[in-house]
Amino acid sequence: MIKAVLFVPALVVAGVVAAQSAERPNPNDPKAKVPPIEYRSAFEGYRPFSDQEAADWRRANEEVGAAGGHAGHRPGQGPGRPPSKPQPGQADKEHGGHK
């Protein structure tokens, strides 16, 4: 066990040392080799804006009304109105029993 504790960090250090380049170019040398510059446009993959086709607002309103309101809201609820008090057992029927 002690050998493993010493051996694993030694392998990690050896890997880090091997990953370092032995010969780094001198930044003051004008003849030093540098990696080529790669140009990548900021607009690469840009998709121009296009309007989506508008849905028929009457049909959309009817679908929301048929679903029982918008995002689970019931008629008569909203800002400035007191929340309705659920009747005993009402929550179980509306939410399938989860609380």
Phi, psi and omega per residue, in radians:
M1 nan -0.755 -3.128
I2 -1.138 -0.634 3.119
K3 -1.115 -0.691 3.131
A4 -1.150 -0.673 3.140
V5 -1.122 -0.590 3.121
L6 -1.486 -0.572 -3.050
F7 -1.279 -0.737 -3.091
V8 -1.102 -0.849 3.095
P9 -1.104 -0.578 3.110
A10 -1.120 -0.679 3.093
L11 -1.158 -0.682 3.130
V12 -1.118 -0.806 3.127
V13 -1.103 -0.710 3.129
A14 -1.111 -0.673 3.110
G15 -1.151 -0.684 3.118
V16 -1.160 -0.739 3.130
V17 -1.124 -0.708 -3.132
A18 -1.195 -0.507 -3.116
A19 -1.304 -0.400 3.120
Q20 -1.284 2.417 3.119
S21 -1.320 2.372 -3.094
A22 -1.237 -0.592 -3.060
E23 -2.102 1.831 3.118
R24 -1.652 2.442 3.136
P25 -1.192 2.516 3.113
N26 -1.363 2.134 -3.096
P27 -1.171 -0.307 3.123
N28 -1.519 -0.157 -3.113
D29 -1.505 2.024 -3.134
P30 -1.204 -0.269 -3.137
K31 -1.710 0.124 -3.120
A32 -1.183 2.493 3.120
K33 -1.349 2.349 3.108
V34 -2.183 2.692 3.115
P35 -1.169 2.593 3.137
P36 -1.145 2.584 3.114
I37 -1.428 2.300 3.139
E38 -1.971 2.123 3.137
Y39 -1.562 2.231 3.037
R40 -2.274 2.117 -3.113
S41 -1.238 2.505 3.071
A42 -1.214 -0.324 -3.120
F43 -1.696 0.199 3.108
E44 -1.113 2.194 -3.128
G45 1.457 0.140 -3.136
Y46 -1.195 2.350 3.035
R47 -2.007 2.162 -3.139
P48 -1.146 2.650 3.141
F49 -1.133 2.408 3.032
S50 -2.414 2.365 3.136
D51 -1.143 2.458 3.032
Q52 -1.465 2.667 3.124
E53 -1.236 2.232 -3.100
A54 -1.283 2.402 3.104
A55 -1.420 2.780 3.087
D56 -1.193 2.053 -3.031
W57 -1.171 -0.539 3.114
R58 -1.155 -0.777 3.136
R59 -1.151 -0.659 3.112
A60 -1.111 -0.734 3.105
N61 -1.108 -0.700 3.126
E62 -1.134 -0.677 3.123
E63 -1.136 -0.731 3.121
V64 -1.151 -0.728 3.110
G65 -1.110 -0.681 3.138
A66 -1.195 -0.485 -3.140
A67 -1.376 -0.130 3.099
G68 1.699 0.352 3.118
G69 2.057 -3.130 -3.091
H70 -1.652 2.175 3.057
A71 0.930 0.657 3.084
G72 1.506 0.007 3.107
H73 -1.357 2.488 3.116
R74 -1.776 2.690 3.062
P75 -1.007 2.448 -3.130
G76 1.641 -0.083 3.082
Q77 -1.857 2.720 3.088
G78 2.571 -3.058 -3.114
P79 -1.090 2.415 3.094
G80 1.466 -0.037 3.134
R81 -2.018 2.404 3.118
P82 -1.192 2.511 3.122
P83 -1.145 2.485 3.128
S84 -1.303 2.498 3.137
K85 -1.532 2.197 -3.141
P86 -1.206 2.535 3.085
Q87 -1.349 2.694 3.105
P88 -0.984 2.235 3.131
G89 1.493 -0.149 -3.109
Q90 -1.181 -0.727 -3.116
A91 -1.080 -0.671 -3.136
D92 -1.115 -0.662 -3.128
K93 -1.233 -0.720 -3.035
E94 -1.354 -0.569 -3.040
H95 -1.930 0.252 3.070
G96 1.179 0.339 3.063
G97 1.663 -0.230 3.112
H98 -1.538 2.579 -3.012
K99 -1.987 nan nan
